[in-house]
Amino acid sequence: MGIPRLAVILTAVGCISGCVSAYVPPASGDVAQITFNRYQDSTTAVQIYDVAQTCTSRHGVALLRSDSKKSIAVRAGAPVSVTMSVDHAVIPLPVGFIVRGCNPTITFTPEKDATYVANMVADGNACAIKLTRAEAGQAPTDVPEDAIEVRRWKRGFDEGSSFCD
C-alpha cells in the first residue's frame, strides 16, 4: 500500500471517528450552573449534547484527570443531556487491554439560577449520575427522580450521531 493510499485511509478514519468539539456555554439568556465531580481517582470524561432528546451534536465539557471538578453554565428552562464516562483496563493482553467502561447519561431541565452538582456513583456492575441541587447556605438536596430521565448510552457513528436511546 503506497503512502498516498495510506494517507487517504487515515484521513477517512479520522473523519469518521470525529473529534469532540469543546462545549461553549450560552452567551445570554437564563442559565443554571452544573459542577461535575471526578469519579474517585479515575479519569472522568464529561460530555453535553446540543439536542438533549436524541443526545446528538456531542461536545466535550471536561476530561477530569488532575482536576477534581469542572463547573459550567447551561441554558435554563430547556432539557439538557449529559454523560459522565469512566473506562478501566480490566485484563492486560499482549496487544492491549480489555476495557470495561461506564457511561451514565441523564436528561433534565435545569431551573433558572439553580446550582447543580453531578457525581458518578457505582454499585457493583452498575453506575449512575447522582444529581443534587445546591443552594447557598443549605445542605444539597437530591433532584427528584421524576425530574431526571435516565438514558441508555450508545456509541455514535460520529459526533453528530445520537449517543443515547
Order of alpha helices (4+ residues) and beta strands (2+ residues): alpha-beta-beta-beta-beta-beta-beta-beta-beta-beta-beta-beta-beta
